[in-house]
């Protein structure tokens, strides 16, 4: 596919609290073995886009470590590849990006040195399986300047999203960013297709006017001047925007239909491989509708939960409706319900950590409880 990809992974999600104190939101663990950014990288690669820039700025160490080797997503080829850009890698007056458009502008040489006619821009915290080649085909057929991937959300609360209004030809009429009283139920998914030369021109124009955001300064401002169309996506899509969303996404993976769609049907979602021994289920262990990962040692009961790698569950411990990240230790006779444990949390014997579906308990990395 004659396109380059840009993954925006610079946002700082305060709503994720302890989970993003030490990591970029795009690096947040998902589904037992994955990181959020794996979905964007896999989708781009599976769509034939083999030259991709990841633009990020907050807590980049874990993200950098995860994508150091591009081979896992099929980007390790001559004249293509996976590129990581942060504010500290450029000579600029500021040590941070001032907005989504500014993040791309500060790395505009990536676009100028490319020859591909199209650019796919997407976010690093979206969990979905999307064929961008279909979006590009739609973009060409419509003769669009910009194509915005959209989704009809029905009765879902859309106040935290960009709400779009399209005409009968699917051309963008209006876009409201996080409206207090939404008048429509179709949202922008933060994924765009645009001509490379047009994008360069728009970014340079915005910079000269001290404008820095894709949504407000390109989509909304140019909605009448440019031909901006909406591409309706009907598949599974969620974004890691807060604790509740993170919890629900992981719980979705316990649904066989979602799990089959994302992980068991081609094209596949890829991640950095980890060499771990198989999970070990000792006597009296009891597992029910849960994800268990390599290196886990289970001596207790696990129900409706996602257990990441190298987790030890002690004798008679009970884990229900919870997310336990890599390297955690759960002591014997401990009870955990509606809990999220970040990496390497130690829960001592007999502890009772009981949350509710509306009040998930979250414990930071390396906590001792």
NUFINU-856940 format. One line per 10 residues: number of its first residue (from 1); for each residue y, x negated, z of C-alpha. Coordinates in nm, 4 decimals. Layout:
BEGIN
NUM) Y X Z ~ ...
//
This chain:
BEGIN
1) 0.0000 0.0000 0.0000 ~ 0.3365 -0.1403 -0.1033 ~ 0.5079 -0.0977 0.2319 ~ 0.5861 -0.2966 0.5417 ~ 0.5549 -0.1570 0.8910 ~ 0.7894 -0.1753 1.1868 ~ 0.6631 -0.0792 1.5320 ~ 0.9409 -0.0096 1.7806 ~ 0.8113 -0.1115 2.1214 ~ 1.1376 -0.1802 2.2999
11) 1.1900 0.1319 2.5057 ~ 1.1975 0.1152 2.8838 ~ 1.0252 0.4209 3.0299 ~ 1.1495 0.4627 3.3860 ~ 0.9522 0.7873 3.4065 ~ 0.6321 0.5799 3.4103 ~ 0.7371 0.4213 3.7388 ~ 0.4967 0.1600 3.8737 ~ 0.2927 0.1543 3.5522 ~ 0.5721 -0.0159 3.3570
21) 0.7186 -0.2354 3.6298 ~ 0.5286 -0.5322 3.4877 ~ 0.4413 -0.4235 3.1339 ~ 0.5953 -0.2885 2.8165 ~ 0.5112 0.0789 2.7633 ~ 0.3373 -0.0067 2.4344 ~ 0.0990 -0.2296 2.6314 ~ -0.0052 0.0424 2.8752 ~ -0.3870 0.0736 2.8964 ~ -0.5354 0.3850 2.7369
31) -0.8824 0.5371 2.7290 ~ -1.0800 0.2637 2.9046 ~ -1.0560 -0.0104 2.6412 ~ -0.7327 0.0296 2.4466 ~ -0.3576 -0.0257 2.4689 ~ -0.1067 0.2282 2.3436 ~ 0.0078 0.0027 2.0583 ~ -0.3472 -0.0150 1.9191 ~ -0.2988 0.3274 1.7625 ~ 0.0134 0.2327 1.5655
41) -0.1327 -0.1022 1.4545 ~ -0.4657 0.0531 1.3532 ~ -0.2951 0.3362 1.1640 ~ -0.0790 0.0917 0.9696 ~ -0.3716 -0.1332 0.8855 ~ -0.5981 0.1579 0.7919 ~ -0.3207 0.2885 0.5638 ~ -0.3195 -0.0377 0.3692 ~ -0.0020 -0.1746 0.5304 ~ -0.0794 -0.5357 0.6139
51) 0.2647 -0.6775 0.6987 ~ 0.3919 -0.5442 1.0304 ~ 0.6731 -0.6363 1.2694 ~ 0.6559 -0.5390 1.6362 ~ 1.0048 -0.5216 1.7873 ~ 1.0194 -0.5188 2.1675 ~ 1.2381 -0.6341 2.4558 ~ 1.1208 -0.5159 2.8014 ~ 0.8351 -0.6800 2.9964 ~ 0.6880 -0.8326 2.6843
61) 0.4333 -1.0720 2.8337 ~ 0.1323 -0.8377 2.8405 ~ 0.2161 -0.7023 2.4956 ~ 0.2527 -1.0537 2.3565 ~ -0.0821 -1.1539 2.5030 ~ -0.2495 -0.8475 2.3549 ~ -0.1303 -0.8954 1.9959 ~ -0.1375 -1.2768 1.9848 ~ -0.4293 -1.2694 1.7417 ~ -0.3662 -1.0329 1.4516
71) -0.7259 -1.0411 1.3288 ~ -0.8386 -0.7486 1.5421 ~ -0.6290 -0.5091 1.3300 ~ -0.6909 -0.6860 0.9989 ~ -0.3481 -0.8475 0.9632 ~ -0.4588 -1.2107 0.9478 ~ -0.4153 -1.2609 0.5735 ~ -0.2137 -1.4963 0.3536 ~ 0.1469 -1.3785 0.2978 ~ 0.0970 -1.0879 0.5353
81) 0.0429 -1.0649 0.9090 ~ 0.1667 -0.9400 1.2416 ~ 0.5114 -1.0535 1.3586 ~ 0.6586 -1.0174 1.7065 ~ 1.0373 -1.0043 1.7521 ~ 1.2249 -1.0016 2.0833 ~ 1.5984 -1.0476 2.1571 ~ 1.5308 -1.3933 2.2980 ~ 1.4044 -1.5168 1.9622 ~ 1.7352 -1.4712 1.7806
91) 2.0861 -1.6101 1.8022 ~ 2.3036 -1.3173 1.9058 ~ 2.5823 -1.2285 2.1424 ~ 2.3559 -1.0008 2.3406 ~ 2.0157 -1.0585 2.4984 ~ 1.9041 -0.7027 2.4357 ~ 1.8950 -0.4502 2.1574 ~ 2.1625 -0.1816 2.1696 ~ 1.9508 0.0857 2.0029 ~ 1.6648 0.1439 1.7623
101) 1.8692 0.0684 1.4506 ~ 2.0205 -0.2410 1.6132 ~ 1.6717 -0.3658 1.7030 ~ 1.5793 -0.3633 1.3348 ~ 1.9185 -0.4969 1.2234 ~ 1.8924 -0.8006 1.4512 ~ 1.5676 -0.8826 1.2695 ~ 1.6880 -0.7798 0.9241 ~ 1.5650 -1.1051 0.7689 ~ 1.2131 -0.9638 0.7995
111) 1.3147 -0.6890 0.5579 ~ 1.5167 -0.9149 0.3284 ~ 1.2294 -1.1615 0.2899 ~ 0.9849 -0.8816 0.2066 ~ 0.9249 -0.7447 -0.1429 ~ 0.7565 -0.4139 -0.0632 ~ 0.9593 -0.1082 -0.1747 ~ 0.8969 0.1050 0.1363 ~ 0.9176 0.0717 0.5126 ~ 0.7194 0.2726 0.7663
121) 0.8883 0.2824 1.1076 ~ 0.6900 0.4133 1.4029 ~ 0.6756 0.3931 1.7825 ~ 0.4387 0.1806 1.9867 ~ 0.3586 0.4397 2.2528 ~ 0.2138 0.7155 2.0339 ~ -0.1530 0.8100 2.0576 ~ -0.2622 0.9529 1.7241 ~ -0.4601 0.8861 1.4081 ~ -0.2314 0.9126 1.1069
131) -0.2642 0.8112 0.7417 ~ 0.0748 0.6710 0.6462 ~ -0.0287 0.6406 0.2810 ~ -0.0207 1.0218 0.2620 ~ 0.3303 1.0230 0.4083 ~ 0.4466 0.7645 0.1538 ~ 0.2924 0.9676 -0.1304 ~ 0.4764 1.2772 -0.0037 ~ 0.7977 1.0724 0.0227 ~ 0.7684 0.9658 -0.3430
141) 0.6784 1.3135 -0.4676 ~ 0.9807 1.4643 -0.2919 ~ 1.2139 1.1955 -0.4230 ~ 1.3234 1.1555 -0.0602 ~ 1.5609 0.8976 0.0763 ~ 1.4033 0.9318 0.4208 ~ 1.0910 1.1186 0.5319 ~ 1.0559 1.2209 0.8964 ~ 0.7059 1.2961 1.0267 ~ 0.7218 1.6262 1.2172
151) 0.4895 1.8507 1.4128 ~ 0.5015 2.2196 1.5016 ~ 0.4614 2.2363 1.8812 ~ 0.4344 2.6140 1.9290 ~ 0.4845 2.7127 2.2942 ~ 0.5005 2.3502 2.4147 ~ 0.8233 2.2537 2.5963 ~ 1.0190 2.0493 2.3400 ~ 1.3331 1.9783 2.5428 ~ 1.2435 1.6104 2.5722
161) 1.2034 1.5605 2.1977 ~ 1.4093 1.5518 1.8809 ~ 1.3971 1.9107 1.7566 ~ 1.4320 1.9563 1.3804 ~ 1.5252 2.2455 1.1541 ~ 1.3857 2.2368 0.8004 ~ 1.4612 2.4620 0.5055 ~ 1.1998 2.6254 0.2798 ~ 1.1740 2.2994 0.0818 ~ 1.1117 2.1032 0.4058
171) 1.4495 1.9333 0.3754 ~ 1.6166 1.8472 0.7040 ~ 1.8995 2.0857 0.7932 ~ 1.9611 1.9827 1.1498 ~ 1.8224 1.7632 1.4258 ~ 1.9016 1.7951 1.7969 ~ 1.8028 1.5152 2.0307 ~ 1.6602 1.6518 2.3584 ~ 1.8424 1.9878 2.3452 ~ 1.8816 2.1875 2.6666
181) 1.8092 2.5118 2.4810 ~ 1.5935 2.4361 2.1749 ~ 1.6332 2.6831 1.8893 ~ 1.3218 2.5613 1.7070 ~ 0.9743 2.4341 1.7947 ~ 0.9271 2.1636 1.5311 ~ 0.9820 1.8085 1.6577 ~ 1.0288 1.4679 1.5045 ~ 0.7438 1.2310 1.5940 ~ 0.9638 0.9229 1.5661
191) 0.7838 0.8035 1.2508 ~ 0.9821 0.7535 0.9300 ~ 0.9383 0.6364 0.5717 ~ 1.2415 0.4896 0.3966 ~ 1.3101 0.2640 0.1002 ~ 1.3467 -0.0984 0.2074 ~ 1.6700 -0.1619 0.0180 ~ 1.8223 0.1640 0.1425 ~ 1.7311 0.0722 0.4997 ~ 1.8959 -0.2689 0.4662
201) 2.2107 -0.1047 0.3256 ~ 2.2241 0.1553 0.6060 ~ 2.1678 -0.1021 0.8796 ~ 2.4475 -0.3248 0.7516 ~ 2.6784 -0.0260 0.7264 ~ 2.5967 0.0848 1.0822 ~ 2.6546 -0.2642 1.2181 ~ 3.0012 -0.2772 1.0627 ~ 3.0848 0.0497 1.2396 ~ 2.9288 -0.0439 1.5758
211) 2.6564 0.2205 1.5455 ~ 2.3100 0.1400 1.6730 ~ 2.0639 0.4319 1.6683 ~ 1.8312 0.5672 1.4009 ~ 1.8386 0.9299 1.5179 ~ 2.2089 0.9843 1.5889 ~ 2.3595 0.7357 1.3448 ~ 2.1272 0.7777 1.0448 ~ 1.9262 1.1003 1.0594 ~ 2.1910 1.3270 1.2112
221) 2.4961 1.1609 1.0588 ~ 2.3521 1.1337 0.7048 ~ 2.1486 1.4573 0.7012 ~ 2.3746 1.6140 0.4352 ~ 2.4493 1.3014 0.2334 ~ 2.0916 1.1756 0.2032 ~ 1.7768 1.3608 0.0985 ~ 1.5852 1.3705 0.4262 ~ 1.2570 1.5607 0.4267 ~ 1.0078 1.6542 0.6946
231) 0.6360 1.5793 0.6564 ~ 0.4306 1.8179 0.8702 ~ 0.1524 1.6479 1.0663 ~ -0.1182 1.8735 1.2089 ~ -0.3510 1.6303 1.3859 ~ -0.3711 1.5087 1.7454 ~ -0.0493 1.3443 1.8611 ~ 0.0866 1.2630 2.2044 ~ 0.3319 1.0064 2.3344 ~ 0.3227 0.8158 2.6618
241) 0.6575 0.9322 2.7955 ~ 0.5865 0.9803 3.1677 ~ 0.3128 0.9779 3.4326 ~ 0.1977 1.3301 3.3504 ~ 0.1677 1.2514 2.9784 ~ -0.0199 0.9264 3.0493 ~ -0.2631 1.1089 3.2763 ~ -0.3178 1.3948 3.0307 ~ -0.3772 1.1603 2.7369 ~ -0.6513 0.9792 2.9261
251) -0.8039 1.3089 3.0368 ~ -0.7992 1.4243 2.6733 ~ -1.0411 1.1433 2.5910 ~ -1.3011 1.3163 2.8094 ~ -1.2917 1.5981 2.5535 ~ -1.5717 1.5258 2.3051 ~ -1.3697 1.6649 2.0129 ~ -1.0701 1.4388 2.0781 ~ -1.2923 1.1383 2.1463 ~ -1.4827 1.1924 1.8223
261) -1.1611 1.2326 1.6218 ~ -0.9960 0.9174 1.7555 ~ -1.2878 0.6814 1.8074 ~ -1.6053 0.7967 1.6331 ~ -1.4836 0.8902 1.2858 ~ -1.3555 0.6576 1.0167 ~ -1.1034 0.5009 0.9947 ~ -1.1392 0.3533 1.3404 ~ -0.8911 0.2551 1.6103 ~ -0.9157 -0.1170 1.6829
271) -0.8252 -0.3276 1.9836 ~ -0.8492 -0.6846 2.1075 ~ -1.2146 -0.7491 2.1842 ~ -1.3250 -0.8353 2.5369 ~ -1.6603 -0.9983 2.6070 ~ -1.7924 -0.8133 2.9098 ~ -2.1476 -0.7442 3.0255 ~ -2.2718 -0.3849 3.0012 ~ -2.1852 -0.1448 3.2802 ~ -2.4367 -0.1437 3.5659
281) -2.5470 0.1823 3.7291 ~ -2.7217 0.1168 4.0577 ~ -2.9481 0.3510 4.2545 ~ -2.7803 0.6720 4.3727 ~ -2.4957 0.6391 4.1207 ~ -2.3942 0.9689 3.9603 ~ -2.1779 0.9927 3.6487 ~ -2.0433 1.3146 3.4980 ~ -1.8243 1.3402 3.1843 ~ -1.6468 1.0091 3.2378
291) -1.5612 0.6961 3.0430 ~ -1.7288 0.3869 3.1886 ~ -1.6397 0.0437 3.0488 ~ -1.7962 -0.3018 3.0199 ~ -1.8376 -0.4982 3.3404 ~ -1.8254 -0.1908 3.5672 ~ -2.0636 -0.1715 3.8631 ~ -2.1145 0.1849 3.9810 ~ -2.2812 0.2634 4.3147 ~ -2.1181 0.6008 4.3840
301) -2.0115 0.9214 4.2083 ~ -1.7686 0.9370 3.9155 ~ -1.6655 1.2746 3.7732 ~ -1.4107 1.3584 3.5009 ~ -1.2540 1.0123 3.5216 ~ -1.1619 0.7138 3.3042 ~ -1.2841 0.3818 3.4438 ~ -1.1563 0.0653 3.2764 ~ -1.3303 -0.2738 3.2662 ~ -1.4681 -0.4700 3.5617
311) -1.4319 -0.1953 3.8207 ~ -1.6560 -0.1971 4.1285 ~ -1.7376 0.1379 4.2892 ~ -1.9001 0.1083 4.6321 ~ -2.1860 0.3063 4.7801 ~ -2.1185 0.6769 4.8449 ~ -1.7667 0.6462 4.6995 ~ -1.6457 0.9520 4.5077 ~ -1.3970 0.9382 4.2192 ~ -1.2818 1.2625 4.0567
321) -1.0158 1.3369 3.7930 ~ -0.8788 0.9844 3.8186 ~ -0.7813 0.6828 3.6095 ~ -0.8982 0.3468 3.7460 ~ -0.7675 0.0442 3.5582 ~ -0.9213 -0.2976 3.5085 ~ -1.0473 -0.5049 3.7995 ~ -1.0140 -0.2432 4.0751 ~ -1.2443 -0.2358 4.3763 ~ -1.3320 0.0956 4.5413
331) -1.4861 0.0536 4.8864 ~ -1.7889 0.2412 5.0125 ~ -1.7381 0.6019 5.1279 ~ -1.3892 0.6106 4.9709 ~ -1.2761 0.9350 4.8087 ~ -1.0266 0.9405 4.5194 ~ -0.9058 1.2585 4.3487 ~ -0.6206 1.2933 4.0983 ~ -0.5288 0.9272 4.1350 ~ -0.4082 0.6519 3.9012
341) -0.4826 0.2960 4.0123 ~ -0.3151 0.0176 3.8177 ~ -0.4995 -0.3124 3.7668 ~ -0.6680 -0.5013 4.0514 ~ -0.6064 -0.2432 4.3239 ~ -0.8303 -0.2774 4.6307 ~ -0.9249 0.0429 4.8114 ~ -1.0931 -0.0324 5.1431 ~ -1.3963 0.1464 5.2857 ~ -1.3555 0.5092 5.3854
351) -1.0082 0.5608 5.2398 ~ -0.9164 0.9113 5.1165 ~ -0.6606 0.9201 4.8341 ~ -0.6161 1.2849 4.7415 ~ -0.3577 1.3973 4.4873 ~ -0.3255 1.7229 4.2971 ~ -0.3018 1.8028 3.9242 ~ 0.0728 1.8533 3.9740 ~ 0.1203 1.5499 4.1987 ~ -0.0831 1.2547 4.0718
361) -0.0930 0.9636 4.3169 ~ -0.0021 0.6320 4.1509 ~ -0.0684 0.2906 4.3081 ~ 0.0930 -0.0272 4.1635 ~ -0.0868 -0.3313 4.0362 ~ -0.2618 -0.5450 4.3033 ~ -0.2033 -0.2939 4.5833 ~ -0.4251 -0.3130 4.8915 ~ -0.4983 0.0237 5.0414
//
